[in-house]
Amino acid sequence: MKAAAHARTDPPLTDAEMASRVAAGDHAAFRLLMRRHNQAMFRTARSILREDAEAEDAVQEAYLQAYRRIADFRGDSKLSTWLLSIAVNEAIGRLRRRQRRATVISLEGDIAHGSDDSPAEEHAADEGGGPESLAARAEARRLLERTIDQLPEAFRSVFVLRAVQELDVDDTAAALGIPEATVRTRFFRARALLRESLSREFDLAHEGAFEFLGERCDRIVARVIARLSEAPPGGT
């Protein structure tokens, strides 16, 4: 059991060692690399594309590009930053192609409105019942994700890398190819826009808080009527 557990331990490879192994065709090392960086890569692509499936496709393509170019990695930056910059470029390229297609379709009159400027909707279905606290947290997460999706593209990518992925300023700047001062400015502005947007959402939500409608209302009424039917006429 100890040997098996040790075999599953993530080897403490340095960036240079991992890059060297991948360049030599070590697929096990490449699988390890992907598992280490999948979340950051997806969040980065998703922050640009605002669509889960296309973000996954972008990450997949970015990894293929990284595999073909890994021999060029010299360790001048972190391997994570190098990978993220590839993901950023791939996602931006896809976004531009999508926008060009949307423009052509719109001009041809095939659709009335483009979809790129619309905030992302809740694509993922609620994963069933469960405690109310879990449902509330899931809804809060969806609200935050929708609000982040509504940020301007330049602010959105910076916010996801800094606040969600928790990269520092210099790594964020390197991944996005922008100055560190720009990262700080955009992050500050993104947080301000999010606070403003979330504040409006919660102000609107106050009006509907603790509503006594729907299933809960029906349930209480049914229970009271059932209790009445069980009690003798004139009883207490």
N, C-alpha and C positions, 0 to 999 in steps of 0.2 A: 504493500500500500504506500509506503514512504517513497519507493522508487517511482511509482506511478504519479504520485503527487508532485515529486520533484520534476518529472518530465513535463508536467503541465505548467511549471513556473515560467513566467515571462523572463527570458534571459536578459541580463543587464547589458545589452549591446549598446555601444556608443553609436551616434549618428553615422560616423565614418565607417564603422564596422558593419552596420546594417546595410548601408549603401553599397559597400564592397561586396557583401554576400549576394545582394539582389543583382548587382551588375554581373556577378559570376553565374547567374541563373539559378540561384537557390530559391525555389518557390516557397519553401517553408519560411524563410526569412521575409519574403514578400507578403505572405499571409499575415505574419506577425506585424509587419509594418502597417498593413491595411487596418488590422484590428486596433492598433494603437491610435491611428489617426482618423478612423471612420467618422466619429462623432463631429470632430472639428471640421472635417472636410464637408460633411453633409450640412452642418449648420451654416457654413460659409456660402456654399452654393445655394442653399435654400433662402438665405438672406437676400440674394440677388434675384433669384428666379421666382420666389414666392409660390412655388408649386412643388409638392413633394416628389412626384414621379419624375419630373424633369430634373430636379436636383439630384436624384439618385443616378439618373443617366449621366449627368454632368460629372459626378464623382467617379463613376465607372470609367468614363473617357479620360478624366484627369489621371487616374491611376495607370491607365494604359500608356498615356503620354509619359508619365513619370518613369514607368518601367523601361520604356525605350530610351529615355534620356538620363537614367540614373548614373551612368558612367561619367556624365558631365558634372555631377555634384561634387564640389570641392571642399565643402565644409565652411565656406565663407559666411554662411548663415546657418541657422538651425534647419535640420531636415524638415521639421514641421512647418516652418515658414516657407521653405522652398516648395513643399507640397501644396500649401494653401495658396501660394501665388499661382500655381498651375490651375488649381480649382477656380480661383477668381477669374483668370483669363478665359477658361472654358465656359464658365457661367455667363460672363459678360458677352462672349461671342454668341452664345445661344439666345440671350436676351435680345441682342441686336437683330439676329436673324428672325426671331419671333416678331419683333416690332416691324421689321420690313414686310413680313408676310401679312401682318395685320393691316398695314397701310395699303398694300396692294389689294387685299380683299375688300377693304372699306371703299377704295376708289372704284372697284368694279361693281359695287352695290350688292355684293353677296350677303353682307350683314349690315345691320343698322348701326351697331355700336361695337367698338373694339373692347376687349376684355382686359387689356394690360393695366389700365388705370384703376380697375375695380379692386377693392380690398378682397383678400382671400377669404372664402367662406369656410364654414366648418366642413371639411372633406371627410374627416374621420368620424365614424359613428361612435356614439357614447357606448362604452364597453359594458353595457348591461347595468344591473342594479348595483347593490352594494351600499355601504354606509353613506349617509347623507354628507358626511364630511369629505369623503373621497369624491363624491359627485360635485360638491362645491369647489374643491380644489381643481378638479378637472375643468370645470366651467371657467374658473378664474384663469387657468393656464390658457384655455382657448381664447379668452378675451384678451389676454396679454399678447398672444401670438398674432391675433387679428390686428391689434393696435400697432405692433411692431411692423407688420406687413404694410401698414398705411404710411409709414415714414417714407420720406424721399429716399431714393435708392442710395445716394451717397451717405446719408446719415444711417440708414438701415444696416449696411454692411459693417460700418464702424461700431455701431451699438452691439450687434450680435457678437463680433469678435472680442470687444472689450468687456461687455457686461455678461453675456451668456457664456461665451467660451473662456472668458477671463484671461485673455492674452494681455500682455503689457503693451505700453504705447509703442515701443520700438518694434516689437514683433508685428503688431497690427499695421504699422506704417510700412514695414517691409513686405508683408503679405499683399497689401493693397497698392503698393507702389506710390504712396503719397507721403508728404513730410509729416514728421511727428507733431508739429504745431497744428497741422490740419486735422490730425486724428483727435487732438485735444478739443479743438473748436467744434468739430462735428459731433463728438461724443457729448459735450456739454449741451449743444443744441438739441440733439436727439433726446436726451433725458428731459429737457424742458418740454419738448413737443409731446412726449409720452405722458408726462404728468398732466399736461393740459387736456389731452385726449381722454385719459383715464378718468380725470375729474369730471368731465362732461358725461362719460358713460355712467359713473356712479351717481351723479346728480339725477339722471334720468331713471336710474334703477330705484332710487328712493321712493318714487311714486308708486311702484308696484311691490314694495317690500312687504312681506308677511301677508300676502293676499290669501283670502279664504275662499278660494274658488275651485272649480274642477273636481278632481277625484277626492281631495280632502273634504270639501264641502259635502259632496254626495255621501261619503262614508259616514260623516257625523250625523247627517239627516237620517240615513238608513238605520244607524244604531239607535238613535232616539226613538224612531217609529217602532223598531223591533222591541225596545224596552217597554214602550207604551202598550203594545199588543200583548205583552206577557203579563202586564199588571191588571188586576181585577178592576172593573169600573168603579170609580170613586175611591180607589185605593191610593196609598201614598207611595 
